[in-house]
Each structure stands twice: as C-alpha cells, then as structure tokens.
Amino acid sequence: MANRNRRRVRKQQQIAEWVSKCDADAFFNVLTSQELLEVADAQVGEYRERLYPPTQTLAMFMAQVLNEDRSCQRSVANLANSRLRIGLSACSSATSSYCDARQRLSLTAINTLLRTTGRLCGERGAHRVLGRTVKLIDGSTVSMPDTADNQSSFPQPDTQAIGVGFPLARLVAVLCLGSGAVCDVAVGPYQGKESGEHGLLRTLLDSFSVGDVAIADRYYASYFLISALQTRGVDVLFAQHAARHTDFRFGKRLGSNDHLVEWHKPPRPEWMSEAEYTAHPDTLSIREVKAQGRILVTTLRNHQDITREQLGALYAERWNIELDVRAIKTTLGMEVLSCKSAAMIRKEIAVYLLAYNLIRLLMTEAALHAGIDPRHISFKHTVQSWLAWQDRDFIAFASNLEQRLQFYRFIASKRVGQRPGRIEPRAIKRRPKPRSLLNEPRGVARRRLARHYRRAAA
C-alpha cells in the first residue's frame, strides 16, 4: 500500500511538472499579461489533477479553433507530441478524455475571460470621441451540425424542410472600435420570442459604461433602445430607420441638414411590461443630420462640440465591425460550428471569440510598441504569425523580452490598406461544382439510391 501511494504521488508530481511546462499558461502569458493568467486561474478554481486540467483544455480548445484542422484528433496528437518532447510517455490517441474535459469547462469562466480580454484591449487601444470610448453593435448568424439537441435549442428557419436545413444561432456583439475586440456577446435562437437582435442586445446593456458612445446601423434606431442607453449615460449614433421620415424644415435648426427634433414615445410593444413602459420618458430630444449621403440620428446634440461632417466621418467607422465579423466568421472559420450539442455550441462560440480577442490583444500590444493604430495591422497576418510562433519554446519566449519585442515588430510590419468608401459586390466569380441540391433527408436519399442500385444489379 505504501509503495502504491508513493507511485501515485510521483505520478501526480510528474503530471504537475508537465503542466507547469506545458503551453497553457504561456498561451495567456505571452499574449497578454499576468493579469489575464490570474483571472483564468481564479475562474477555473479548484480541480482534481488530470491529464487535461481546465487551463490546458481551454488553451487546446483555442488552438483548435485557430488552426485550419479543427479536429479533436489533431489536438490530442499535438498533446502527445508535447509530452514526448519533455520526456513523458505519449497519452492515448483516443479523443474521449479531451472531449469530456471540454464539456467540463465552465461557460461562465470562458465568458468572464472574454469580457476581461475585451476590457484589456479597450484600455490599450480605445478609440475616443470627445474623450469618450466608442463601441460598435451588430448581429450575425452561425450554422451548426444538424443534431436533435442543436435543433431543440437553435431551430432551423421554418422556410427549410425538416431534415434538409441546419440549426441556426443568432449573435449580437458589442465591439470596441479602437481595438476591434469583443466586449460582450449574446447568443440565442434565430427565431422565436425575444430572439431578435434588439432582444439580445437588451441583455448586453451592462457592457456599456457611462460616457460611452454606441454606433450601429439603422436596424437599431428604435425609441426604446435609445432611451435605455440614454438612461445609462450612453450616447448613440445610428442611421435613421427606414420607417421614419426626416424633414429638416421642422425642429430646431442647427445648420444645413442639421436639426433637433422631439421623438414621441410609441405605443407599448407586447414584450414590454407596463412598468418598463412607464419608466421610459414620453419624449426624446434627437439630433438628425444628413452626412455622406445618409440620414443619421444621434444624442450628441451639441453641434459646436461635434459637427455634422464629424458625425458623418464617425459613422463611417461603423464599417469596421463588418470587417471584424468577417475576421471572426471567415478568417477564423466560425461561420459553421462543429459541436453536436447546444451546450457545447455556446462554449465553442465563446472560445472562438476568446481566441479572437487574444489575437486582437496581441495586435494592440504590437501597435503600442510600433506607435500606430491597432486597426492598421493585418488580423490574418497576426493569426498566421502566432500559429508559426507556437512551434517555439513558449517558456523561453515568454521570459525573453527582446524576442517578444521582435515578434511585436514583425506583426506590426504588415499594414492593411486604407480604402475609405470601398464598394464591393456581394458575389463570387468562381462557379461551384455542378452538384444537385439535397432536398430531402440524407437517410431518405440513401435508401432511394440503394433501391436504384439493387434494381440495376438485378
């Protein structure tokens, strides 16, 4: 019994030593600072010593979404290679233990890390107007495997036939204009009660601080949303909603195509309680301007502090969120998720966005050392550079300041072109392969083909 206990202790010490040398802690430490590592440790809390401790599992999960091959098999193979490099025996090639470890990860902990990285990026690379932080709002959708659990939580659009379509999730995110990092995100089904972008955004209002300026497209220019943000001390700059008519002959004139008007509270919507409806003011003083060919509405009412032209230039910065969403969905590959359960889908989304924020934080650090705007650095180049540097000795790299500065300079060396007013068609030139569309469940198609082959063989 004593020998068995000693062997168990030695084994635990061996695993602990490997964990101290593994890439997990350095993954956070290299990209950010000791602060984020401390947040990560605080979030995972106490845990039983395993082959896949929480921090290591999260680091593997993030590396998984950053790589082109996102299979769990590749992650386990990388782990086995890491163990062999430090003199330990290779772990099993089976993925079940790693998948179980991913399921044990806390969604709350991942989201806390997501918001922490968003805050760190904002502190390092905030874009300010009148000394105030500017945040962007937008929504998008992601697809996922057609499983029963995914369909129950994220039903496919009712325009698609059963067994043919795919579950769809709706996302609404708040991003920092200066750094491009995600401050917070809400995830819900594509359709159903409180599944719209406004409903999801109402759950994110705490991600705004007093004095922030929120920018969004015309979909968000609603009376109640503007009122809710104003109550929190947040100013807005939205495009005018298509259903609202603007006539500059009325209201208080501030200049050419620039005036103040009173918006009156509309009738109570069905989703709002009487108490919430009463809490909103009866009128809102809104500034409407015409700039760069579009009508904008804002609560930045002092035309001497910020002119009509400046408002137009500021709203043009909203296009950055379209580029950020493209970086997340196309460059990182989040457009089509891979997990088979709704709980893991939410974790996968959070891990994708956390990995995205860590890359943004790396870009922000590189921009600070280079003395440039973080928006001028290529996101894809940073991802490619980070994946290449992952093959190096993490611990030596984390402790070698000169190496890190060289790495920052290399990242900052690739600048993106400044193309204001860029217009591109939403079309592709390369034609897809001439395959027919699957308009029935795959099992039905298989049985039909099997009958055909049996008749042909007879």
C-alpha positions in Angstrom: 0.0 0.0 0.0 2.8 2.4 0.9 4.6 1.7 -2.4 1.3 2.3 -4.3 0.8 5.6 -2.6 4.4 6.7 -3.4 3.9 5.8 -7.0 0.7 7.7 -7.1 2.4 10.8 -5.6 5.3 10.5 -8.0 2.8 10.3 -10.9 1.0 13.4 -9.7 4.2 15.3 -9.3 5.2 14.2 -12.8 1.9 15.5 -14.2 2.2 18.7 -12.2 5.7 19.3 -13.6 4.4 18.7 -17.1 1.5 21.1 -16.6 4.0 23.7 -15.4 5.9 23.3 -18.6 3.0 23.0 -21.0 1.8 25.7 -23.3 -1.4 26.6 -21.4 -0.1 29.2 -19.0 2.3 30.6 -21.5 -0.5 30.9 -24.0 -2.1 33.5 -21.8 1.1 35.0 -20.5 2.7 35.6 -24.0 -0.4 37.1 -25.5 -1.4 39.3 -22.6 -0.1 39.7 -19.1 0.0 38.1 -15.7 -3.4 39.8 -15.0 -5.2 37.6 -17.5 -3.5 34.4 -16.2 -4.6 35.3 -12.7 -8.2 35.7 -14.0 -8.0 32.4 -15.7 -6.7 30.7 -12.6 -9.4 32.3 -10.4 -12.2 31.2 -12.8 -11.2 27.6 -13.0 -11.0 27.3 -9.2 -10.1 24.0 -7.5 -10.0 20.9 -9.7 -8.7 17.3 -9.5 -5.3 16.8 -11.1 -6.0 15.4 -14.6 -4.3 14.9 -17.9 -6.5 17.7 -19.2 -6.7 20.4 -16.4 -9.1 23.3 -17.2 -6.4 25.9 -18.3 -4.7 23.3 -20.5 -8.0 22.2 -22.0 -9.0 25.8 -22.7 -5.7 26.6 -24.4 -6.0 23.4 -26.5 -9.6 24.4 -27.4 -8.4 27.9 -28.5 -5.5 26.5 -30.5 -8.0 24.1 -32.1 -10.3 26.9 -33.4 -7.3 28.9 -34.6 -6.0 26.1 -36.8 -7.3 25.1 -40.2 -7.6 21.4 -39.0 -10.0 21.9 -36.1 -10.4 18.2 -35.3 -10.1 16.9 -31.7 -7.8 14.2 -33.0 -5.3 16.8 -34.1 -5.4 18.5 -30.6 -4.7 15.1 -28.9 -1.9 14.3 -31.3 -0.3 17.7 -30.5 -0.6 17.0 -26.8 1.1 13.6 -27.3 3.9 15.2 -29.2 4.4 17.8 -26.4 4.6 15.1 -23.8 7.2 13.2 -25.8 9.3 16.3 -26.2 9.6 16.7 -22.4 10.4 13.1 -21.8 7.0 11.8 -20.8 5.1 8.9 -22.4 2.6 9.7 -25.1 -1.0 9.9 -24.0 -3.7 7.8 -25.6 -4.7 8.8 -29.1 -8.4 8.5 -28.2 -10.2 11.8 -28.0 -12.9 10.8 -25.5 -11.0 12.2 -22.4 -10.3 15.5 -24.2 -13.9 15.8 -25.3 -15.0 15.1 -21.7 -12.6 17.8 -20.5 -14.1 20.3 -22.9 -17.5 19.6 -21.6 -16.3 20.2 -18.0 -15.2 23.7 -19.0 -17.3 26.4 -17.4 -19.1 28.7 -19.9 -19.3 31.4 -17.2 -15.5 31.2 -16.8 -14.9 31.5 -20.6 -17.3 34.4 -20.9 -15.5 36.1 -18.0 -12.2 35.7 -19.8 -13.9 37.1 -22.9 -15.0 40.2 -21.2 -11.7 40.6 -19.4 -9.7 40.5 -22.7 -12.2 42.9 -24.3 -11.6 45.3 -21.4 -7.9 45.0 -21.6 -8.0 45.7 -25.4 -10.2 48.7 -24.8 -7.8 50.1 -22.2 -4.9 49.7 -24.5 -6.4 50.8 -27.8 -9.7 52.6 -27.3 -10.9 55.0 -30.0 -12.2 58.1 -28.3 -14.5 60.9 -29.4 -14.8 63.9 -27.2 -12.7 61.9 -24.7 -15.3 59.1 -24.7 -15.0 55.4 -25.7 -16.8 54.3 -28.9 -18.4 50.9 -29.2 -19.9 49.2 -32.2 -23.1 47.0 -32.2 -24.1 44.4 -34.8 -25.6 41.0 -35.2 -24.9 37.9 -37.3 -25.8 34.2 -37.5 -23.8 30.9 -37.4 -24.7 27.5 -38.6 -24.1 24.1 -36.8 -24.4 20.4 -37.3 -28.0 19.0 -37.8 -28.4 17.2 -34.5 -31.5 16.8 -32.4 -30.1 18.7 -29.4 -28.9 21.6 -31.6 -32.3 21.7 -33.3 -34.1 21.8 -30.0 -32.2 24.9 -28.8 -31.4 26.6 -32.2 -34.2 25.5 -34.6 -33.6 25.8 -38.3 -35.5 28.5 -40.2 -39.1 27.5 -40.9 -38.5 28.1 -44.6 -36.4 25.0 -44.7 -37.7 21.5 -44.9 -37.2 19.1 -41.9 -34.0 17.0 -42.4 -32.7 19.4 -45.1 -31.8 22.6 -43.2 -29.3 23.3 -40.4 -29.8 24.7 -36.9 -29.0 28.5 -36.8 -28.0 30.7 -33.9 -28.2 34.4 -33.8 -25.4 36.5 -32.2 -25.3 40.1 -31.2 -22.0 41.5 -30.2 -20.6 44.8 -28.7 -17.1 45.6 -30.0 -14.5 48.2 -29.2 -14.0 50.5 -32.2 -10.3 51.2 -31.4 -9.1 47.6 -31.0 -11.8 45.5 -32.7 -12.1 43.3 -29.6 -15.4 41.8 -28.5 -16.6 43.4 -25.3 -19.6 41.1 -24.8 -21.9 38.8 -26.9 -25.4 37.4 -26.6 -26.4 34.1 -28.2 -29.9 33.0 -29.0 -32.0 31.1 -31.5 -32.5 32.5 -34.9 -36.3 32.9 -34.5 -38.8 32.8 -31.7 -39.8 35.0 -28.7 -37.0 37.5 -27.7 -34.7 36.0 -30.3 -34.3 39.2 -32.4 -31.2 41.4 -32.3 -33.0 44.0 -30.1 -34.0 41.4 -27.5 -30.4 40.0 -27.4 -28.9 43.5 -27.2 -31.1 44.3 -24.1 -29.2 41.6 -22.3 -25.9 43.3 -23.1 -26.6 46.8 -21.8 -24.4 46.3 -18.8 -21.4 46.1 -21.2 -21.7 49.8 -21.7 -20.3 52.3 -19.3 -21.3 55.9 -18.5 -19.9 58.2 -21.2 -19.7 55.5 -23.9 -20.8 56.3 -27.5 -22.6 53.4 -29.3 -22.7 53.2 -33.1 -25.0 50.8 -35.1 -26.9 50.6 -38.3 -30.4 51.7 -39.0 -32.0 48.5 -37.5 -31.1 49.7 -34.0 -32.6 53.2 -34.3 -35.6 52.5 -32.1 -37.1 54.8 -29.5 -36.8 52.3 -26.6 -33.3 51.2 -27.3 -32.1 54.8 -27.5 -34.0 55.6 -24.3 -32.4 52.6 -22.5 -28.9 53.6 -23.5 -29.5 57.3 -22.5 -30.7 56.2 -19.1 -27.3 54.5 -18.7 -25.4 57.7 -19.7 -24.6 56.3 -23.2 -24.9 58.4 -26.3 -25.8 56.9 -29.7 -25.1 57.4 -33.4 -27.4 55.4 -35.6 -28.5 55.6 -39.2 -32.1 56.7 -39.4 -34.6 53.8 -39.6 -36.2 53.4 -43.0 -39.7 53.6 -41.5 -39.1 57.1 -40.0 -39.4 60.2 -42.2 -36.9 63.1 -41.7 -37.9 66.7 -42.7 -35.3 69.3 -42.0 -37.9 72.1 -42.3 -39.1 71.3 -38.8 -37.5 71.2 -35.4 -34.7 73.5 -34.0 -32.3 74.3 -36.9 -28.6 73.8 -36.0 -27.3 74.2 -39.5 -27.7 72.9 -43.1 -29.3 69.5 -42.9 -28.9 69.5 -39.1 -31.7 70.0 -36.6 -33.1 68.9 -33.2 -36.5 67.2 -33.1 -38.7 65.6 -30.4 -39.5 61.9 -30.7 -42.7 60.9 -29.0 -43.0 57.5 -27.2 -44.7 54.9 -29.4 -47.4 52.5 -28.1 -46.3 49.8 -25.7 -44.9 46.7 -27.5 -46.2 43.3 -26.5 -42.9 42.2 -25.0 -42.6 45.2 -22.6 -44.3 45.3 -19.2 -46.3 48.3 -18.1 -43.7 49.2 -15.5 -40.9 49.2 -18.1 -43.0 51.2 -20.5 -43.8 53.8 -17.8 -40.1 54.1 -17.0 -39.3 55.4 -20.5 -39.7 59.2 -21.0 -42.5 60.5 -23.0 -40.2 62.3 -25.5 -36.6 62.1 -26.6 -34.6 65.1 -27.9 -32.8 63.7 -31.0 -30.4 65.3 -33.4 -30.9 64.4 -37.0 -28.3 65.2 -39.6 -27.6 64.4 -43.3 -24.0 63.5 -43.9 -22.2 61.5 -46.5 -25.5 60.7 -48.3 -27.3 59.2 -45.3 -29.6 60.4 -42.5 -28.1 59.9 -39.0 -29.7 60.2 -35.6 -27.7 60.9 -32.5 -28.0 62.0 -28.9 -24.7 64.1 -29.3 -26.8 67.2 -29.6 -24.2 69.9 -29.2 -23.3 70.9 -32.8 -20.4 73.0 -31.6 -18.7 70.0 -29.9 -19.2 67.8 -32.9 -20.2 69.0 -36.3 -22.4 67.3 -39.0 -19.3 66.4 -41.0 -17.6 64.9 -38.0 -20.7 62.8 -37.3 -20.6 61.5 -40.8 -16.9 60.6 -40.6 -17.5 58.9 -37.2 -20.4 56.8 -38.5 -18.3 55.7 -41.5 -16.1 54.0 -38.9 -19.0 51.6 -38.3 -17.8 49.6 -41.3 -15.0 48.3 -39.2 -17.5 45.9 -37.4 -18.3 44.4 -40.8 -14.6 43.6 -41.2 -14.4 42.3 -37.7 -17.3 39.9 -38.2 -15.7 38.7 -41.4 -12.4 38.1 -39.5 -14.3 36.0 -36.9 -16.5 34.0 -39.3 -14.2 33.7 -42.4 -10.6 34.0 -41.2 -11.2 32.0 -38.0 -13.9 29.9 -39.5 -16.7 30.4 -37.0 -19.4 30.6 -39.7 -20.0 26.8 -39.4 -19.6 25.3 -36.0 -18.8 21.7 -35.3 -20.1 20.7 -31.8 -23.1 18.3 -31.6 -24.9 19.7 -28.5 -26.3 23.1 -27.7 -24.3 23.4 -24.5 -21.1 22.8 -26.4 -22.2 25.1 -29.2 -22.3 28.0 -26.7 -18.9 27.1 -25.4 -17.5 26.8 -28.9 -18.8 30.3 -29.8 -17.3 31.7 -26.6 -13.9 30.0 -27.2 -13.8 31.3 -30.8 -14.4 34.9 -29.5 -11.9 34.5 -26.7 -9.3 33.3 -29.2 -10.2 36.3 -31.4 -9.8 38.7 -28.5 -6.4 37.3 -27.6 -5.3 37.9 -31.2 -6.7 41.4 -31.0 -4.9 42.0 -27.7 -1.6 40.8 -29.4 -2.3 43.2 -32.2 -2.9 46.0 -29.7 0.4 45.3 -27.9 2.2 45.3 -31.2 0.6 48.6 -32.2 1.5 50.2 -29.0 5.2 49.3 -29.4 5.1 50.4 -33.0 3.3 53.7 -32.2 0.4 53.0 -34.7 -3.3 52.4 -34.7 -4.3 48.8 -34.0 -6.7 49.0 -36.9 -3.7 49.4 -39.3 -2.4 45.9 -38.5 -3.5 42.9 -40.5 -5.6 40.4 -38.5 -4.9 37.5 -40.8 -1.1 38.2 -40.7 -1.2 38.2 -36.9 -3.0 34.8 -36.8 -0.6 33.3 -39.2 2.4 34.7 -37.3 1.1 33.4 -34.0 0.5 29.9 -35.3 4.0 29.9 -36.7 5.5 31.0 -33.4 3.5 28.4 -31.4 6.2 25.9 -32.5 8.8 27.7 -30.5 9.7 27.2 -26.8 6.8 29.1 -25.1 8.5 29.4 -21.7 11.7 30.9 -23.2 9.7 33.2 -25.4 7.6 34.4 -22.5 10.7 35.3 -20.5 12.7 36.8 -23.3 11.7 40.5 -23.7 13.8 41.0 -26.8 12.2 38.1 -28.6 8.8 39.4 -27.7 9.6 42.9 -29.0 10.9 41.4 -32.2 7.7 39.4 -32.6 5.6 42.6 -32.0 7.7 44.5 -34.6 7.1 41.6 -37.1 3.4 41.7 -36.5 3.2 45.5 -36.9 5.2 45.3 -40.2 2.2 44.1 -42.1 -0.2 47.0 -42.6 -3.7 46.9 -44.1 -4.6 49.4 -46.8 -6.8 52.3 -46.0 -9.6 52.3 -48.5 -12.4 54.7 -47.5 -15.7 54.4 -49.3 -14.7 50.9 -50.7 -17.6 49.2 -52.5 -17.5 45.5 -53.4 -20.3 43.4 -55.0 -21.7 40.6 -52.8 -20.9 38.0 -55.5 -18.3 35.3 -56.2 -16.6 34.7 -59.5 -15.6 31.1 -59.2 -18.5 28.8 -60.0 -19.4 25.9 -57.7 -19.3 22.3 -58.8 -22.5 21.3 -60.7 -23.9 19.3 -57.9 -27.6 19.0 -57.3 -29.0 20.2 -54.0 -30.0 17.7 -51.3 -33.8 18.4 -51.0 -34.6 15.5 -48.7 -33.2 14.0 -45.5 -29.9 12.2 -46.2 -31.3 8.9 -44.9 -34.2 9.0 -47.4 -31.7 9.8 -50.3 -29.5 6.8 -49.3 -32.5 4.4 -49.3 -33.6 5.7 -52.7 -30.1 5.2 -54.1 -29.9 1.7 -52.6 -33.2 0.7 -54.3 -31.9 2.1 -57.6 -28.6 0.1 -57.3 -30.4 -3.1 -56.4 -32.7 -2.8 -59.4 -29.7 -2.0 -61.7 -27.8 -5.1 -60.4 -30.8 -7.3 -61.0 
